[in-house]
Amino acid sequence: MTLHGYAGRYLRVDLTTGHIKTVELDPVLARTYLGGNGFGTRLLWDEVGPEVDPLSPGNLLVLATGPLSGTTWPGSGRLEVIAKSPLSGAYGDSNSGGFFGPELKYAGFDMVVFQGRSPRPVYLYIEDGHAELRDASTLWGKGTYETEALIRQELGDPDIKTCTIGPAGENLVRFACINVSYMRSAGRAGMGAVMGSKLLKAVAVRGFGGVTLADPGRFWELTMAAHQRIRQNFLYPMVRQYGSAGLTALVNMTGRFPTKNFQLGAFDEHPKIGGEALEKYVVKHLACFACPVACDKAVRLDEGEFRGTLTSSLEYEAVGSLGGGIGNSHLESIVRGNRLCDDLGMDIISAGRTISFLMELGQRGIIPPDFADGLDLSWGNYHTMLALLEKTALRQGVGNLLAEGVRRMALEIGPESEPYAMHVKGQEIACQDGRGQQSMGLAHVTSTRGADHLKAYPTIDETGFPSPAVARYGEQYMPELIDPHAVRHKPMIVKDGEDFSAVVDASGHCKIGGTFVIAEIDWEDEAGALQAATGWNITADELKAAGERIYNLQRCYNVLHGLGRAQDTLPRRMLTEPNPSGTGRGRVVELETMLDEYYVLRGWDLKTGVPTRARLLQLGLEDAAERLKL
């Protein structure tokens, strides 16, 4: 049976025994969960129970594509990585652009599932339906850039695409990431640590196949229309020219730019580190597979203290985490820090947040002056920042503590430090202050992988002026819908965004170009693309149910691990300390009001935050209801 849009097979790799098995993709699984995070969520639910430690052989590591991966649909180069998270101890996933996802499809596989733990460092090589484990002992200890170069040299092919970890993943830094060709990262939730715990240094893939579509002519028409709409969007020129770093001024103006560990929502020196300042170092515009936006930039420093540094994927979150977050206006050090995080294999958001947490503890006298191995913890000290990044990846000195993430740091340092640990469910909060945008405050809390801005990706109220996406809800909602400080309708925005994001992540394309930031693709567009790709007569309503199904099963997985309403909260600062900055001045996150309405929309119990039996049955999740004894 041909599964249009899919390769139709996936790999199961037992690293303990070295056995590799090719498995036929179940058509029912494909129709019910689509792909990507949908596949990964189902596998975690079925095979990784609450007794499994995230860094033990019992955890799974899933690399998954979707039915739109490797097609001409805008931004179809995404790869989803799913495992139990070392940060939250519950559901975890991460997403990357680049070219690995399409290459995996072209090699004949929709997904790779790793289990067990190798007795020695290995990497997996996949080429056109064949897979083998190879020795990686000589690669262990090396950075991600050198690892990729050496694998390409060994295999004699400069076009090999890789997923690699650096020293941070090897040393089980809980927020280690996976670097993905070309210079992209599956950054959040500690997927690199899971990979390192399995002694899996890399996955390399080469494919010469293609993707079979049910209706190629119709798919091409829909694709071209989507590409044209994206290019005509009013935000397109800015995003293309500056990338996401171009958002710095806007976010700063609205009081959402976390400064000095969220003490402030704006950074007076932000013009020194934003997209316009960065532009002078840009040497090339880069795009992921099938992307019309090219938001990535290759950046090179040709002079100064860090001369010779070359990096890419220096996004808004890097500028925020290593810049405003620690009071640092030295742009060249941020470029250097970005390079270090990529090569060492570390999530730049969590890395920056651990440093800003440490600096605030130093400011408040909660830790002694010599706590950080003699390093000066004054705000803006970029030499300290760079030193701490390396110490963290290598777990040297105080870096051994930072490698555990801010929640565990606070538990180690003591209760007086906890109010300044900026996390939700163990994952550090990204550079989005919810006090300046109520929907973002709610989104951090309801994200299934811990604090997150990309699970719901609420952008309708981000700027305070209408966008094309507003039409999805009706003009009667517009006044409060686009007001970032109003709470009315924000639970609806967050829920709809989470369901749509689940489908986008399962389908295998990008949220930046075409869906949220440039809001030109909606439920109907997604349904049309999937119809033409797969041949399914799938409607927008069916897709909404699929998104809800995936998101509810992730929630059930977290409930299975003891997470519920009590954990759906923010750090005290967000709830009690008014934002002192920008248009968000004087605001706190009005969480409880929004959370009640959100639970009602979700069909979850108001007291516990657990999905009700009725809602789970509606979504075809009877087994989840039974397992949770609902």
C-alpha positions in Angstrom: 0.0 0.0 0.0 1.4 3.4 -1.0 1.2 6.1 1.7 1.3 9.3 -0.3 3.3 12.0 1.4 5.2 9.4 3.5 8.2 7.2 2.9 6.1 4.5 4.5 8.8 3.0 6.7 10.8 3.9 9.8 13.8 2.5 11.7 14.0 1.0 15.2 17.5 1.1 16.5 18.4 -0.8 19.6 21.7 0.7 20.7 22.2 -1.8 23.4 22.3 -4.8 21.0 23.2 -2.9 17.8 20.2 -4.4 16.1 18.4 -2.2 13.5 14.9 -3.1 12.2 12.9 -1.5 9.4 9.2 -1.2 10.3 6.3 -0.5 8.0 4.5 2.7 8.9 0.9 2.0 10.2 -1.6 3.9 8.0 -3.9 4.3 10.9 -1.1 5.9 13.0 -0.3 8.2 10.1 -4.0 9.4 9.7 -4.5 9.7 13.4 -1.3 11.5 14.5 0.1 12.8 11.1 3.8 12.5 11.9 6.5 14.5 13.7 5.5 15.2 17.3 2.3 13.2 16.9 4.3 10.0 16.2 6.7 10.8 19.1 4.0 11.6 21.6 2.2 8.3 20.8 5.5 6.3 21.2 6.3 8.0 24.5 2.8 7.2 25.8 3.1 3.6 24.8 6.6 2.8 25.8 8.2 5.2 28.3 6.4 5.2 31.6 6.9 7.4 34.7 9.4 5.0 36.2 11.9 5.7 33.3 14.6 8.2 34.1 15.1 10.6 31.1 18.8 9.8 31.0 18.5 6.1 31.3 18.5 3.5 28.5 14.7 3.1 28.9 14.0 6.5 27.4 13.3 6.7 23.7 14.8 9.3 21.3 12.6 9.8 18.2 13.6 11.8 15.1 10.5 12.2 13.0 9.4 14.0 9.8 5.9 14.6 8.6 3.8 14.3 5.4 4.9 17.7 4.1 8.6 17.3 4.9 10.8 17.4 1.8 8.0 18.8 -0.4 7.8 22.3 -2.0 5.4 23.5 0.8 6.9 26.7 2.4 9.5 25.8 5.1 9.1 22.1 4.8 12.6 21.3 6.1 11.6 20.7 9.7 12.7 17.8 11.9 11.0 17.0 15.2 12.9 15.4 18.1 10.9 13.8 20.9 12.0 12.2 24.2 11.3 12.4 27.9 12.9 15.7 28.9 15.8 15.8 31.4 14.6 19.3 32.4 11.0 18.6 33.2 11.1 14.8 33.7 8.0 14.6 31.5 7.1 15.3 27.9 9.9 16.9 25.8 10.3 17.8 22.2 12.4 20.1 20.0 12.2 21.2 16.5 14.9 22.1 13.9 15.1 23.5 10.4 17.8 22.9 7.9 18.0 20.0 5.6 18.2 16.8 7.7 14.4 16.1 7.7 13.9 16.1 4.0 17.1 14.0 3.5 15.7 11.4 5.9 12.6 11.2 3.8 14.6 10.9 0.6 16.6 8.1 2.2 13.4 6.2 2.6 12.3 6.7 6.2 9.8 8.8 8.0 11.3 8.4 11.4 14.1 6.9 13.5 13.4 5.5 16.9 16.4 4.9 19.2 16.2 2.8 22.4 18.8 1.4 24.9 22.3 2.6 25.4 25.4 1.7 23.2 28.4 0.1 25.0 30.6 2.6 23.1 30.3 5.9 21.2 28.6 5.3 17.8 26.9 7.2 15.1 24.1 5.9 12.7 24.6 6.2 9.0 21.5 6.0 6.7 21.6 5.9 3.0 18.7 4.9 0.6 17.0 2.3 2.7 20.1 1.0 4.4 21.3 1.8 8.0 24.4 0.9 10.0 26.0 1.8 13.3 29.6 3.0 13.0 32.2 3.6 15.7 32.4 7.2 16.9 35.1 6.8 19.5 37.4 9.2 17.7 34.6 11.8 17.5 33.8 11.8 21.2 34.8 15.0 22.8 34.7 17.0 19.6 32.5 20.0 18.8 29.5 19.7 16.5 31.2 21.5 13.6 34.3 19.3 13.6 32.1 16.2 14.1 30.1 16.9 11.0 33.2 17.7 8.9 34.9 14.4 10.0 31.8 12.3 9.2 31.6 13.8 5.8 35.3 13.2 5.2 35.0 9.6 6.4 32.0 8.9 4.2 33.5 10.8 1.3 30.4 12.9 0.6 30.2 16.7 1.4 26.4 16.6 1.1 25.8 14.3 4.0 23.3 15.8 6.5 23.9 15.2 10.2 22.4 15.5 13.7 25.3 15.9 16.1 26.0 16.6 19.8 28.9 18.4 21.3 30.6 18.1 24.7 27.4 19.4 26.4 25.4 16.4 25.2 28.2 14.0 26.1 28.4 15.5 29.6 24.6 15.3 30.1 24.0 19.0 30.4 20.3 18.9 31.0 19.7 21.6 28.3 22.1 20.2 25.7 20.8 20.5 22.2 21.2 18.6 18.9 22.9 20.5 16.0 21.3 19.8 12.6 22.8 20.5 9.1 23.1 23.2 8.2 23.9 25.1 11.4 20.5 24.7 12.9 19.6 23.3 16.3 16.9 21.3 18.0 17.5 23.4 21.0 14.9 23.0 23.8 14.1 20.4 26.4 17.5 18.7 26.6 17.3 16.4 23.6 21.1 16.5 23.2 21.5 15.1 26.8 19.2 12.2 25.9 21.3 11.5 22.8 24.5 11.7 24.9 23.1 9.3 27.5 22.8 6.7 24.8 26.4 7.3 23.6 25.0 8.3 20.3 27.3 11.0 18.9 25.6 11.6 15.5 23.1 10.5 12.9 24.2 11.0 9.3 21.9 10.6 6.3 22.1 10.6 2.5 19.1 10.0 0.3 18.5 10.1 -3.4 14.8 9.4 -3.5 11.8 11.7 -3.4 8.3 12.2 -1.9 5.3 10.7 -3.7 2.3 13.0 -3.7 -1.3 12.0 -4.3 -2.1 15.0 -6.5 1.1 16.7 -7.6 -0.6 19.3 -9.8 -2.9 20.5 -7.1 -0.1 20.5 -4.6 2.0 22.6 -6.8 -0.8 25.2 -7.3 -1.4 25.4 -3.5 2.4 25.7 -2.9 2.9 28.5 -5.3 -0.1 30.4 -4.0 1.3 30.1 -0.4 4.8 31.2 -1.5 3.3 34.3 -3.2 1.2 35.3 -0.2 4.2 35.0 2.1 6.3 37.2 -0.2 3.6 39.8 -0.3 3.0 40.0 3.5 3.9 43.3 5.0 6.3 41.7 7.5 8.2 39.8 4.9 10.8 42.4 4.0 11.8 42.9 7.7 12.0 39.3 8.5 14.0 38.5 5.3 16.5 41.4 5.9 17.2 41.0 9.6 15.9 37.6 10.6 14.2 37.3 14.0 16.8 39.6 15.5 15.0 42.4 13.8 12.2 41.9 16.3 14.4 43.3 19.2 13.2 46.9 18.9 9.5 46.0 18.8 9.7 43.6 21.7 11.7 46.1 23.7 9.1 48.8 23.1 6.3 46.6 24.4 8.2 45.7 27.6 8.7 42.1 26.7 12.5 42.1 26.3 13.7 40.3 29.5 16.6 42.3 31.0 18.7 41.4 33.9 16.9 38.1 34.5 13.4 39.6 34.0 13.9 42.5 36.5 13.1 44.8 33.6 11.2 44.3 30.4 13.3 46.6 28.3 17.1 47.2 27.7 18.2 50.8 27.2 21.1 49.7 25.0 19.1 47.3 22.8 19.9 49.3 19.5 23.5 48.1 20.0 22.5 44.4 19.7 19.4 44.2 17.5 19.0 43.2 13.9 20.1 46.6 12.4 23.3 46.5 14.4 24.0 42.9 13.5 23.5 43.6 9.8 27.0 45.0 9.3 28.4 41.5 10.2 26.1 39.6 7.9 28.0 37.9 5.0 25.2 35.7 3.6 21.5 35.2 3.8 20.7 31.5 4.5 17.4 29.6 4.0 16.3 26.2 5.2 14.8 23.7 2.8 12.0 25.2 0.6 11.9 28.4 2.5 11.1 31.7 0.8 12.0 33.9 3.8 15.7 33.1 4.5 15.5 34.4 8.0 18.9 32.9 8.9 22.1 34.9 8.5 25.7 33.9 8.3 27.7 36.3 10.5 31.4 36.8 10.6 33.6 39.0 12.7 36.6 40.3 10.7 38.2 42.4 13.4 38.2 43.0 17.1 38.6 40.8 20.2 36.7 37.8 18.6 38.1 38.2 15.0 37.6 35.1 12.9 34.3 34.0 14.5 31.8 32.7 12.0 28.3 31.6 13.0 24.7 31.5 11.9 21.3 31.2 13.4 21.9 34.2 15.6 18.3 34.8 16.3 16.3 37.1 18.6 16.5 34.5 21.4 20.3 34.7 21.3 20.3 38.5 21.4 18.0 38.3 24.3 19.6 35.5 26.3 23.2 36.5 26.0 22.5 40.2 25.6 19.7 41.9 27.5 19.1 39.0 29.8 22.5 39.6 31.4 22.7 43.3 30.7 25.3 42.8 27.9 25.4 45.3 25.0 28.6 44.0 23.5 27.3 42.5 20.2 30.6 40.8 19.2 30.5 38.8 22.4 27.0 37.6 21.7 28.2 36.5 18.2 31.0 34.6 19.9 28.6 33.1 22.5 26.3 32.0 19.8 29.2 30.2 18.1 30.2 28.5 21.4 26.7 27.3 22.2 26.3 25.8 18.7 29.7 24.1 18.7 29.4 22.9 22.3 25.8 21.8 21.6 23.9 23.8 24.2 20.5 25.5 24.1 21.3 29.2 24.1 18.0 30.2 25.9 18.6 27.9 28.9 22.3 28.7 29.0 21.7 32.4 29.1 19.0 32.1 31.7 21.3 30.1 34.1 23.9 32.8 33.8 21.4 35.6 34.4 20.0 33.7 37.4 23.5 33.4 38.8 24.2 37.1 38.2 21.0 38.1 40.0 21.9 35.9 43.0 25.3 37.7 43.1 23.6 41.1 42.9 21.4 40.2 45.9 24.2 38.7 48.0 22.5 35.3 48.0 25.7 33.6 46.9 29.2 34.7 48.1 31.5 36.7 45.8 33.7 33.7 45.1 30.9 31.3 44.3 31.5 31.3 40.5 35.1 30.1 40.6 36.3 33.7 41.1 34.5 35.1 38.0 33.0 38.6 38.3 29.2 38.2 38.2 28.5 41.9 37.5 25.8 42.6 35.0 27.1 42.8 31.4 30.4 41.1 32.0 30.7 39.2 28.8 34.0 37.6 29.6 32.3 35.9 32.5 29.4 34.9 30.2 31.8 33.2 27.7 33.7 31.5 30.5 30.5 30.1 32.1 29.3 28.8 28.7 32.5 26.6 28.4 32.4 25.6 32.1 28.8 24.5 31.8 29.3 22.4 28.7 32.4 20.7 30.3 30.8 20.6 33.8 33.8 22.2 35.2 33.6 24.0 38.6 30.5 26.1 39.0 29.5 24.9 35.5 28.6 21.6 37.0 25.8 23.3 38.8 24.7 25.5 35.9 24.5 22.3 33.7 21.5 21.2 35.9 19.3 24.2 34.9 17.8 26.9 37.1 15.2 24.7 38.9 17.8 22.3 40.2 20.3 25.2 40.8 17.7 26.8 43.1 17.1 23.6 45.0 20.9 23.2 45.5 21.5 26.9 46.5 18.5 27.2 48.8 14.9 28.5 49.1 16.0 32.2 49.1 17.1 31.8 45.5 13.9 30.2 44.2 12.0 33.4 43.4 14.6 34.3 40.9 14.7 31.0 39.1 12.8 31.9 35.9 11.4 28.6 34.7 8.1 26.7 34.3 8.2 22.9 35.0 12.0 23.0 34.9 12.4 24.6 31.5 13.9 28.1 31.5 11.6 30.9 30.2 12.5 32.2 26.7 13.0 35.9 26.0 9.3 36.8 26.1 8.0 38.6 29.2 4.4 37.6 29.7 3.7 40.8 31.7 3.9 42.7 28.4 1.6 40.2 26.5 -1.0 38.3 28.5 -1.4 35.5 26.0 2.4 34.8 26.2 2.2 34.5 30.0 -0.6 31.9 29.6 1.3 30.1 26.8 4.4 29.7 29.0 2.2 27.9 31.6 0.2 25.6 29.3 3.1 24.5 27.1 3.5 20.7 27.4 7.3 20.9 27.5 7.6 23.6 30.1 8.0 27.3 29.6 7.7 28.0 26.0 6.8 30.6 23.4 6.6 28.3 20.4 4.0 25.8 21.5 1.1 28.3 21.2 3.1 31.0 19.4 0.5 33.8 20.1 1.2 36.6 17.7 -2.2 38.1 17.1 -1.8 40.4 20.1 2.0 40.7 19.9 2.1 44.1 18.2 -1.2 45.6 19.1 -2.4 46.0 15.5 -4.4 43.7 13.3 -2.8 41.0 11.2 -4.2 38.7 8.5 -4.8 36.0 11.1 -7.4 38.1 12.9 -9.9 37.3 10.2 -10.0 33.7 11.4 -11.8 34.8 14.6 -14.1 37.5 13.3 -13.9 41.3 13.5 -16.2 41.5 16.5 -13.4 40.2 18.7 -10.7 42.5 17.4 -10.5 45.3 20.1 -9.5 42.9 22.9 -8.1 40.3 20.6 -5.2 42.5 19.5 -4.8 44.3 22.8 -1.7 42.6 24.4 -2.8 43.7 27.9 -6.4 42.4 27.8 -7.2 38.9 29.0 -10.5 38.4 27.1 -10.2 35.8 24.3 -6.5 35.2 25.1 -7.2 31.6 26.2 -8.9 31.0 22.8 -5.8 32.4 21.0 -3.5 30.1 23.1 -5.6 27.0 22.6 -6.0 27.5 18.9 -2.3 28.2 18.5 -1.3 25.1 20.5 -3.6 22.9 18.3 -2.4 24.5 15.1 1.2 24.3 16.2 0.8 20.6 17.0 -0.4 20.0 13.5 2.3 22.1 11.9 5.0 20.2 13.9 3.4 16.9 13.0 3.1 17.9 9.3 6.8 18.9 9.1 7.0 22.6 8.2 8.0 25.9 9.7 6.1 28.2 12.0 8.2 31.3 11.2 7.7 31.5 7.4 4.1 31.4 6.6 2.1 30.4 9.7 2.5 32.7 12.7 5.0 35.5 12.2 4.0 35.9 8.6 0.4 34.8 9.2 -0.6 33.6 5.7 -1.3 29.9 6.3 -4.4 28.8 8.3 -6.4 25.7 9.0 -7.9 25.6 5.5 -4.6 26.0 3.8 -3.1 23.2 5.9 -6.0 20.9 5.2 -5.7 21.6 1.4 -2.0 20.9 1.4 -2.4 17.6 3.3 -5.3 16.6 1.0 -3.1 17.1 -2.1 -0.1 15.4 -0.5 -1.8 12.4 1.1 -5.0 11.9 -0.9 -7.0 11.9 2.3 -10.3 13.8 2.3 -9.2 15.5 5.5 -11.1 18.7 6.5 -10.0 21.7 8.6 -12.3 20.4 11.5 -10.6 17.0 11.3 -7.2 18.7 11.5 -8.3 20.6 14.6 -9.3 17.3 16.2 -5.9 15.9 15.3 -4.1 18.9 16.9 -6.3 18.5 20.0 -5.6 14.8 20.1 -1.8 15.3 20.0 -1.9 18.1 22.6 -4.2 16.2 25.0 -2.1 13.1 24.8 1.0 15.2 25.7 -1.0 16.6 28.6 -2.0 13.1 29.7 1.6 12.1 29.6 2.5 14.9 31.9 -0.4 14.1 34.2 1.0 10.5 34.3 4.2 12.1 35.6 2.5 14.0 38.4 2.0 17.4 36.6 -1.3 19.2 36.8 -2.8 22.6 37.8 -0.4 23.1 40.7 2.5 23.1 38.2 0.6 25.4 35.7 2.1 28.5 37.2 4.8 31.2 36.7 7.6 32.5 38.8 6.4 34.9 41.5 8.0 37.8 39.7 5.5 37.5 36.8 2.5 37.3 39.1 3.3 39.9 41.7 6.0 42.4 40.4 4.6 44.9 37.9 6.5 45.2 34.7 8.5 48.5 35.0 9.1 48.8 31.2 7.6 49.9 27.9 3.9 49.7 27.1 3.6 46.8 29.5 4.5 49.1 32.4 2.5 48.3 35.6 1.3 44.9 34.4 1.5 41.5 35.9 0.3 38.3 34.3 -3.4 37.8 35.2 -3.0 34.0 35.1 -5.8 32.5 37.2 -8.6 34.2 35.2 -7.1 33.1 31.9 -6.3 29.6 33.1 -9.9 28.9 34.2 -11.2 29.9 30.8 -8.5 27.9 29.1 -9.4 24.7 31.0 -13.1 25.2 30.0 -12.1 25.5 26.4 -9.9 22.4 26.6 -12.5 20.3 28.5 -10.1 19.8 31.4 -11.0 19.7 35.1 -10.9 23.1 36.7 -9.4 21.9 39.9 -6.8 19.5 38.7 -6.1 20.5 35.1 -6.6 16.9 34.0 -8.4 16.2 30.7 -11.9 14.9 31.4 -12.9 11.4 30.3 -15.6 12.9 28.0 -13.0 15.0 26.1 -10.6 12.1 25.8 -13.3 9.9 24.4 -14.3 12.6 21.9 -10.7 12.5 20.7 -10.4 8.8 20.4 -8.1 8.5 23.5 -9.9 5.8 25.3 -6.7 4.2 26.4 -5.5 7.4 28.0 -8.7 7.7 30.0 -8.4 4.2 31.2 -4.7 4.5 32.1 -5.4 7.7 34.1 -8.4 6.0 35.7 -10.8 8.7 34.6 
